[in-house]
Amino acid sequence: MLDSIRMRLTLWYTGVLALVIVVLCVVAYFIFWRSAVRRTDANLVELSDSFLVTLRAELEDQTGPDVFRTAAQVAIDEHHFRDTVYAIVDQTGKVIISSQETPSADAPMKAARRQILSSASFQKFLASSMQSDRLFGHIAVTEAGYRAFAQRFLAKGSSYTLIILQSLHPQKEVVEEAGSLFAWLIPIAILMASIGGYFLARKSLAPVVAMSSQAGRIGSSNLDERLTVQNEKDELGHLARSFNGLLNRLSESFNRQRRFMADASHELRTPVAILRGESEVALSQQARTPEEYRESLGVLHHEAERLTHIVDDLFTLTRADAGQYPLQPSNFYLDELIAECVHSARTLAQAKKISLTFEGAAESPIHADESLLRRMLLNLLDNAIKYTPDFGRVTVACRRNGQEYEVSIADTGSGIPAELRPRIFERFFRADKARSRSESDGGGAGLGLAISSWIAETHHGRLELTQSDSTGSTFSAYLPADSGHSLSPG
């Protein structure tokens, strides 16, 4: 049951609301009780003042041997209430007169009053009242108890203390009724909150359930589908947009993977078909001259080298995508590496009567993987030479711009059309229409620029096509010159 977010939200909502309701009810109950006690205290003060006014008036009107007692009895009779007890004590704490001496037909009430005045709780309050002019207290003689008020006054030159006790039974009944009402209202409120919270959670999570169902139907065959965004401004809309962004990236990755596999199969199929065809031709003829065998073996060797080159490039890109290509950075001079690569590529240039020059550069210390940078430079040089017509020119330059080196390789080929330039770094892409070449050139599979771009990015740099028109193309590699720059394999 708790595995459901809807149920957990309902339980949390109900629990928090129940806690709030209980706290509010307890606070309300306490405030209500305190208010009842304060009203009782105010009533006791009012009764005390009224009683003393009556007592003083009777003392002036009464005559006889025991004027004070007679006046007090009259005051008690005039202010007599069912749940109120009066007592007047002298300076020694002796009760002179009390309402229990008032004639009454209610015998149980008289007995209860005598029990109150003789109780230990009343005696304790009486002792405390002798030391204060005004004092409130509680007499715990019954289940509800009595609220007590003592006030000192002067009469006939003597000091007396008036004590009034009022039963708290009516207040207790009212408070108990309020408590019973709370006891009914709290469970009902919690039950209604649970039902409302459940439907609220259900309605709030309905878009999530819908997105979950829709996402469950999306697979490799329908990656073009996207989740419906009901409200782009709320959290669920943000979740849907994020998930759709993930689907976009996955779809792009799947399409790139499919294209990669299709292109790889196509590129591998050609040399494999040539190897198979040439070997079948060689085996089908029983008598061949050594020259013919050497020619066949030369074709097989050439296609085997091409196949090895393609497989090696595929393996490099696969390890690069997985972030598992081992980098071996070291300190060396970039200008010396460029000079070595230009010297190595000079033979290819001479075969096409191409002028290959390196303009030279100042000392360019760098901390990088020398073998990877060598591969990048050779790929770019090989690419420039292949797409430059005979008697053309390839120029290599290296310069430092701030915190990075710029290595540019310019050729005098026919250039790349503008609509194809954004795709030149894609794997297996070859702008054949713009820069045509035959498969017998020893051409690659369209992986050279992709690998070169990855090498530059691995060194926290970049490879860009900075210029391409009818006069030729220029590729520029930007590499960080900071020797302390850390390298990453992916």
C-alpha positions as CSV (number, residue, x, y, z in Angstrom):
1,M,0.0,0.0,0.0
2,L,2.8,2.4,0.9
3,D,4.4,1.7,-2.5
4,S,1.9,4.1,-4.0
5,I,2.9,7.8,-4.1
6,R,-0.8,8.7,-4.1
7,M,-1.3,6.8,-0.8
8,R,1.9,8.2,0.8
9,L,0.8,11.8,-0.1
10,T,-2.7,11.1,1.3
11,L,-1.2,9.7,4.6
12,W,1.2,12.6,4.9
13,Y,-1.5,15.2,4.1
14,T,-3.9,13.5,6.6
15,G,-1.2,13.2,9.3
16,V,-0.1,16.8,9.1
17,L,-3.7,18.1,9.0
18,A,-4.7,15.8,11.9
19,L,-1.7,17.2,13.9
20,V,-2.8,20.8,13.1
21,I,-6.4,20.1,14.0
22,V,-5.4,18.4,17.3
23,V,-3.1,21.3,18.2
24,L,-5.7,23.9,17.4
25,C,-8.4,22.0,19.4
26,V,-6.0,21.7,22.4
27,V,-5.2,25.4,22.2
28,A,-8.9,26.3,21.8
29,Y,-9.8,24.0,24.7
30,F,-7.1,25.7,26.9
31,I,-8.2,29.2,25.9
32,F,-11.9,28.3,26.5
33,W,-11.0,27.0,30.0
34,R,-8.9,30.0,30.9
35,S,-11.7,32.3,29.7
36,A,-14.2,30.4,31.9
37,V,-11.8,30.7,34.9
38,R,-11.3,34.5,34.3
39,R,-15.1,35.0,34.1
40,T,-15.5,33.2,37.4
41,D,-12.8,35.3,39.0
42,A,-14.4,38.5,37.7
43,N,-17.8,37.3,39.1
44,L,-16.2,36.5,42.5
45,V,-14.7,40.0,42.7
46,E,-18.1,41.5,41.8
47,L,-19.8,39.4,44.4
48,S,-17.2,40.4,47.0
49,D,-17.6,44.1,46.3
50,S,-21.4,43.8,46.4
51,F,-21.3,41.8,49.6
52,L,-19.1,44.3,51.4
53,V,-21.3,47.2,50.3
54,T,-24.3,45.4,51.7
55,L,-22.4,44.5,54.9
56,R,-21.3,48.0,55.5
57,A,-24.8,49.3,55.0
58,E,-26.3,46.8,57.4
59,L,-23.6,47.6,60.0
60,E,-24.9,51.2,60.0
61,D,-28.5,50.2,60.2
62,Q,-28.4,47.4,62.7
63,T,-28.5,47.8,66.5
64,G,-28.1,45.3,69.2
65,P,-25.5,43.2,71.0
66,D,-24.1,41.3,68.0
67,V,-24.4,43.8,65.2
68,F,-21.6,42.4,63.0
69,R,-22.9,38.9,63.0
70,T,-26.5,40.1,62.3
71,A,-25.3,42.3,59.4
72,A,-23.2,39.5,57.9
73,Q,-26.1,37.2,58.1
74,V,-28.3,39.7,56.2
75,A,-25.6,40.2,53.6
76,I,-25.3,36.4,53.1
77,D,-29.0,36.0,52.8
78,E,-29.2,38.8,50.1
79,H,-26.3,37.3,48.1
80,H,-27.2,33.7,48.5
81,F,-26.7,31.5,45.4
82,R,-27.0,27.8,45.0
83,D,-23.3,27.1,44.1
84,T,-21.8,29.9,46.2
85,V,-20.3,29.6,49.7
86,Y,-19.5,32.7,51.9
87,A,-17.3,32.7,55.0
88,I,-16.0,35.5,57.2
89,V,-13.0,34.9,59.3
90,D,-11.3,37.1,61.9
91,Q,-7.6,37.9,62.3
92,T,-6.9,34.6,63.9
93,G,-8.3,32.6,61.0
94,K,-11.4,31.5,62.9
95,V,-14.6,31.3,60.9
96,I,-17.1,33.8,62.4
97,I,-20.0,33.1,60.2
98,S,-20.6,31.2,56.9
99,S,-23.4,30.5,54.5
100,Q,-23.7,26.9,55.9
101,E,-25.4,28.4,58.9
102,T,-28.1,29.9,56.6
103,P,-31.5,28.1,57.0
104,S,-32.1,25.8,54.1
105,A,-34.3,22.9,53.3
106,D,-31.5,21.3,51.2
107,A,-29.8,19.1,53.8
108,P,-27.3,17.6,51.4
109,M,-26.2,21.1,50.4
110,K,-25.5,21.9,54.0
111,A,-23.5,18.8,54.5
112,A,-21.5,19.5,51.4
113,R,-20.7,23.1,52.6
114,R,-19.6,21.8,56.0
115,Q,-17.3,19.4,54.2
116,I,-15.8,22.2,52.1
117,L,-15.0,24.4,55.1
118,S,-13.5,21.6,57.0
119,S,-11.4,20.2,54.1
120,A,-7.6,20.4,54.2
121,S,-7.6,22.3,50.9
122,F,-9.8,25.1,52.3
123,Q,-7.7,25.3,55.5
124,K,-4.6,25.6,53.3
125,F,-6.2,28.4,51.3
126,L,-7.4,30.1,54.6
127,A,-3.9,30.1,55.9
128,S,-2.6,31.7,52.7
129,S,-5.3,34.3,52.7
130,M,-4.2,35.6,56.2
131,Q,-1.0,36.8,54.5
132,S,-2.6,38.6,51.6
133,D,-5.2,41.3,51.0
134,R,-6.6,39.7,47.9
135,L,-6.1,36.0,46.9
136,F,-7.5,33.6,44.3
137,G,-7.2,29.9,44.7
138,H,-8.7,26.5,44.0
139,I,-10.4,24.2,46.6
140,A,-10.3,20.6,45.5
141,V,-13.1,19.0,47.5
142,T,-15.3,17.7,44.6
143,E,-14.7,16.4,41.2
144,A,-15.0,19.9,39.7
145,G,-13.8,21.8,42.8
146,Y,-14.4,25.4,43.8
147,R,-12.9,28.7,42.8
148,A,-12.0,30.7,45.9
149,F,-11.5,34.4,46.4
150,A,-10.4,36.1,49.7
151,Q,-10.5,39.8,50.4
152,R,-9.5,41.6,53.6
153,F,-11.7,44.4,54.9
154,L,-12.2,46.5,58.0
155,A,-15.4,46.7,60.0
156,K,-16.0,48.3,63.5
157,G,-12.3,48.9,63.9
158,S,-11.4,45.2,63.3
159,S,-9.8,43.4,60.3
160,Y,-11.8,40.5,58.7
161,T,-11.4,38.4,55.6
162,L,-14.3,37.6,53.3
163,I,-13.9,34.2,51.5
164,I,-16.2,33.4,48.6
165,L,-16.3,30.0,47.0
166,Q,-18.0,29.3,43.7
167,S,-18.5,25.9,42.3
168,L,-16.7,25.1,39.0
169,H,-19.2,22.4,38.1
170,P,-21.1,24.5,35.5
171,Q,-17.9,25.6,33.9
172,K,-16.7,22.0,33.8
173,E,-19.9,20.9,32.2
174,V,-19.5,23.5,29.5
175,V,-15.9,22.6,28.9
176,E,-16.7,18.9,28.8
177,E,-19.4,19.6,26.2
178,A,-16.8,21.5,24.2
179,G,-14.4,18.5,24.6
180,S,-17.1,16.1,23.5
181,L,-17.7,18.3,20.5
182,F,-14.0,18.3,19.6
183,A,-13.9,14.5,20.1
184,W,-16.6,14.2,17.4
185,L,-15.3,16.9,15.1
186,I,-11.7,15.8,15.0
187,P,-12.3,12.3,13.6
188,I,-14.9,13.6,11.1
189,A,-12.5,16.3,10.0
190,I,-9.6,13.8,9.6
191,L,-11.9,11.4,7.7
192,M,-13.0,14.2,5.3
193,A,-9.4,15.4,5.0
194,S,-8.3,11.9,4.1
195,I,-11.0,11.5,1.4
196,G,-10.3,15.0,0.1
197,G,-6.5,14.4,0.2
198,Y,-6.8,11.1,-1.7
199,F,-8.8,12.6,-4.5
200,L,-6.6,15.7,-4.5
201,A,-3.5,13.5,-4.8
202,R,-5.2,11.4,-7.4
203,K,-6.1,14.4,-9.5
204,S,-2.6,16.0,-9.0
205,L,-0.8,12.8,-10.0
206,A,-3.2,12.0,-12.9
207,P,-0.8,13.8,-15.4
208,V,2.1,11.8,-14.0
209,V,0.1,8.5,-14.6
210,A,-0.8,9.7,-18.1
211,M,2.9,10.5,-18.8
212,S,4.0,7.2,-17.4
213,S,1.6,5.3,-19.6
214,Q,2.6,7.3,-22.7
215,A,6.3,6.9,-21.9
216,G,5.7,3.1,-21.5
217,R,4.5,2.9,-25.0
218,I,7.5,4.7,-26.5
219,G,10.2,2.4,-27.8
220,S,12.9,2.2,-30.4
221,S,10.2,2.0,-33.2
222,N,8.4,5.2,-32.2
223,L,11.0,7.4,-30.7
224,D,9.5,10.4,-32.5
225,E,6.6,10.5,-30.1
226,R,6.7,13.0,-27.3
227,L,4.9,13.4,-24.0
228,T,1.9,15.8,-23.9
229,V,2.7,19.0,-21.9
230,Q,-0.6,20.2,-20.3
231,N,0.9,23.2,-18.4
232,E,4.4,24.3,-19.3
233,K,4.7,26.6,-16.2
234,D,4.2,24.0,-13.5
235,E,6.5,21.3,-12.2
236,L,4.9,18.5,-14.2
237,G,5.2,20.6,-17.3
238,H,8.9,21.0,-16.5
239,L,9.2,17.2,-16.0
240,A,7.5,16.5,-19.3
241,R,9.7,19.0,-21.1
242,S,12.8,17.4,-19.5
243,F,11.7,14.0,-20.5
244,N,10.9,15.1,-24.1
245,G,14.4,16.6,-24.2
246,L,15.8,13.2,-23.1
247,L,13.8,11.6,-25.9
248,N,15.1,14.0,-28.4
249,R,18.7,13.2,-27.3
250,L,17.9,9.5,-27.4
251,S,16.3,9.7,-30.8
252,E,19.3,11.6,-32.1
253,S,21.6,9.1,-30.6
254,F,19.6,6.2,-32.1
255,N,19.5,7.8,-35.5
256,R,23.2,8.5,-35.3
257,Q,23.9,4.9,-34.2
258,R,21.7,3.5,-37.0
259,R,23.5,5.8,-39.5
260,F,26.8,4.8,-38.1
261,M,26.1,1.1,-38.4
262,A,24.7,1.5,-41.9
263,D,27.7,3.6,-43.0
264,A,30.1,1.2,-41.3
265,S,28.5,-1.8,-43.0
266,H,28.6,0.0,-46.3
267,E,32.3,1.0,-45.9
268,L,33.3,-2.5,-44.8
269,R,31.3,-4.2,-47.5
270,T,33.3,-2.6,-50.3
271,P,36.8,-3.8,-49.3
272,V,35.5,-7.2,-48.2
273,A,33.8,-7.6,-51.5
274,I,37.0,-6.7,-53.3
275,L,39.0,-9.1,-51.2
276,R,36.5,-11.9,-51.9
277,G,36.2,-11.2,-55.6
278,E,39.9,-10.9,-56.2
279,S,40.7,-14.1,-54.2
280,E,37.9,-16.0,-56.1
281,V,39.4,-14.8,-59.4
282,A,42.9,-15.9,-58.3
283,L,41.6,-19.3,-57.2
284,S,39.4,-19.9,-60.2
285,Q,42.4,-19.8,-62.7
286,Q,44.6,-22.8,-62.4
287,A,47.5,-21.5,-64.3
288,R,48.6,-17.9,-63.7
289,T,51.9,-16.1,-64.2
290,P,53.8,-14.8,-61.2
291,E,53.1,-11.3,-62.3
292,E,49.3,-11.9,-62.2
293,Y,49.6,-13.4,-58.7
294,R,51.6,-10.5,-57.5
295,E,49.0,-8.1,-59.0
296,S,46.2,-10.0,-57.2
297,L,48.2,-10.0,-54.0
298,G,48.9,-6.3,-54.3
299,V,45.1,-5.6,-54.7
300,L,44.4,-7.9,-51.7
301,H,47.1,-6.1,-49.6
302,H,45.8,-2.7,-50.6
303,E,42.3,-3.5,-49.6
304,A,43.5,-5.3,-46.4
305,E,45.3,-2.1,-45.4
306,R,42.2,0.0,-46.1
307,L,40.0,-2.4,-44.1
308,T,42.5,-2.3,-41.3
309,H,42.5,1.5,-41.3
310,I,38.7,1.6,-41.2
311,V,38.5,-0.9,-38.4
312,D,41.2,0.9,-36.5
313,D,39.2,4.2,-36.9
314,L,36.0,2.6,-35.8
315,F,37.7,1.1,-32.7
316,T,39.2,4.5,-31.8
317,L,35.8,6.2,-32.1
318,T,34.1,3.5,-30.1
319,R,36.6,3.8,-27.3
320,A,36.3,7.5,-27.4
321,D,32.5,7.4,-27.1
322,A,32.9,5.1,-24.1
323,G,35.5,7.5,-22.5
324,Q,38.0,4.6,-22.4
325,Y,40.7,5.8,-24.7
326,P,43.9,5.9,-22.7
327,L,45.6,9.4,-22.9
328,Q,49.3,9.7,-22.4
329,P,50.0,13.4,-22.0
330,S,53.6,14.7,-22.0
331,N,55.5,17.9,-22.5
332,F,56.8,18.6,-26.0
333,Y,57.0,21.4,-28.7
334,L,54.0,21.7,-31.0
335,D,56.0,23.4,-33.7
336,E,58.4,20.5,-33.9
337,L,55.6,18.0,-34.1
338,I,54.0,19.9,-37.0
339,A,57.3,20.0,-38.8
340,E,57.7,16.2,-38.4
341,C,54.1,15.6,-39.7
342,V,54.7,17.9,-42.7
343,H,57.9,16.0,-43.5
344,S,56.1,12.7,-43.3
345,A,53.3,13.9,-45.7
346,R,55.7,15.4,-48.2
347,T,55.9,12.2,-50.2
348,L,52.1,12.2,-50.8
349,A,52.3,15.8,-51.9
350,Q,55.2,15.2,-54.3
351,A,53.2,12.4,-56.0
352,K,50.6,15.0,-57.0
353,K,53.1,17.8,-57.7
354,I,51.6,19.7,-54.7
355,S,53.6,22.3,-52.9
356,L,53.5,21.5,-49.1
357,T,55.0,24.2,-46.9
358,F,55.2,25.0,-43.2
359,E,55.5,28.6,-42.5
360,G,57.4,27.9,-39.3
361,A,56.6,29.1,-35.8
362,A,58.1,30.2,-32.6
363,E,58.8,27.6,-29.8
364,S,55.4,26.3,-28.8
365,P,55.6,24.2,-25.6
366,I,52.4,22.2,-24.9
367,H,51.3,19.4,-22.5
368,A,49.2,17.0,-24.5
369,D,49.0,13.5,-26.0
370,E,51.7,13.6,-28.7
371,S,50.5,10.5,-30.6
372,L,46.9,11.8,-30.8
373,L,47.9,15.2,-32.0
374,R,50.2,13.6,-34.6
375,R,47.3,11.6,-35.8
376,M,45.1,14.7,-36.0
377,L,47.7,16.6,-38.0
378,L,48.4,13.7,-40.4
379,N,44.6,13.3,-40.9
380,L,44.2,17.0,-41.8
381,L,47.3,16.9,-44.1
382,D,46.1,13.7,-45.8
383,N,42.7,15.3,-46.2
384,A,44.1,18.5,-47.7
385,I,46.4,16.7,-50.1
386,K,43.7,14.3,-51.4
387,Y,41.3,17.2,-52.1
388,T,43.9,19.5,-53.7
389,P,44.3,19.1,-57.5
390,D,47.7,18.4,-59.1
391,F,50.2,21.3,-58.9
392,G,48.2,22.8,-56.1
393,R,49.4,24.2,-52.8
394,V,48.9,23.2,-49.1
395,T,50.1,25.6,-46.4
396,V,50.5,24.9,-42.7
397,A,50.8,27.6,-40.1
398,C,51.0,27.7,-36.3
399,R,50.6,30.8,-34.2
400,R,49.7,31.6,-30.6
401,N,46.6,33.6,-29.8
402,G,46.4,34.4,-26.1
403,Q,46.0,31.2,-24.1
404,E,45.7,28.9,-27.1
405,Y,47.6,27.7,-30.3
406,E,46.0,28.0,-33.7
407,V,47.2,25.4,-36.2
408,S,45.8,26.1,-39.7
409,I,46.0,23.9,-42.8
410,A,44.9,25.6,-46.0
411,D,44.6,23.9,-49.4
412,T,43.7,25.2,-52.9
413,G,40.9,22.7,-53.6
414,S,37.5,23.4,-55.0
415,G,36.0,24.1,-51.5
416,I,32.9,22.7,-49.8
417,P,29.4,23.9,-50.6
418,A,27.8,25.9,-47.8
419,E,24.9,23.5,-47.3
420,L,27.3,20.6,-46.6
421,R,29.7,22.4,-44.2
422,P,27.7,21.7,-41.0
423,R,28.0,18.0,-41.6
424,I,31.7,17.7,-42.5
425,F,32.6,16.4,-39.0
426,E,30.0,13.7,-39.0
427,R,31.2,10.1,-39.2
428,F,31.3,8.6,-42.7
429,F,30.3,11.9,-44.3
430,R,32.1,12.8,-47.5
431,A,31.3,15.8,-49.6
432,D,32.0,13.8,-52.8
433,K,30.2,16.2,-55.1
434,A,32.4,19.1,-54.0
435,R,35.6,17.3,-53.5
436,S,35.4,14.1,-55.6
437,R,37.9,11.4,-55.5
438,S,38.0,7.7,-56.6
439,E,38.1,4.8,-54.2
440,S,41.4,3.8,-55.8
441,D,43.0,6.9,-54.3
442,G,43.5,5.1,-51.1
443,G,40.7,7.2,-49.7
444,G,39.3,6.6,-46.3
445,A,35.8,6.1,-45.0
446,G,35.0,9.6,-44.0
447,L,36.2,9.2,-40.4
448,G,39.3,11.3,-40.5
449,L,37.7,14.6,-39.7
450,A,35.4,13.0,-37.0
451,I,38.5,11.6,-35.3
452,S,40.4,14.8,-35.6
453,S,37.5,16.8,-34.1
454,W,37.4,14.3,-31.2
455,I,41.1,14.7,-30.6
456,A,40.9,18.5,-30.4
457,E,37.9,18.3,-28.0
458,T,39.7,15.8,-25.9
459,H,42.4,18.4,-25.4
460,H,39.8,21.0,-24.5
461,G,40.2,22.6,-27.8
462,R,38.2,22.6,-31.1
463,L,38.5,22.0,-34.8
464,E,36.8,24.3,-37.2
465,L,36.4,24.9,-40.9
466,T,37.4,28.6,-40.9
467,Q,37.3,29.2,-44.6
468,S,36.0,27.4,-47.7
469,D,35.2,28.7,-51.2
470,S,36.3,28.2,-54.8
471,T,39.9,29.1,-53.8
472,G,40.2,26.3,-51.3
473,S,39.5,25.4,-47.7
474,T,41.2,26.1,-44.4
475,F,40.8,23.9,-41.3
476,S,42.0,25.4,-38.0
477,A,42.7,23.4,-34.8
478,Y,42.7,25.5,-31.5
479,L,44.6,23.9,-28.6
480,P,45.1,25.3,-25.1
481,A,48.6,26.5,-24.5
482,D,48.3,26.0,-20.7
483,S,50.7,23.2,-19.8
484,G,48.9,22.5,-16.6
485,H,45.5,22.0,-18.3
486,S,44.1,18.5,-17.3
487,L,43.0,16.2,-20.1
488,S,40.0,14.0,-20.2
489,P,39.5,10.8,-22.2
490,G,36.0,11.5,-23.4
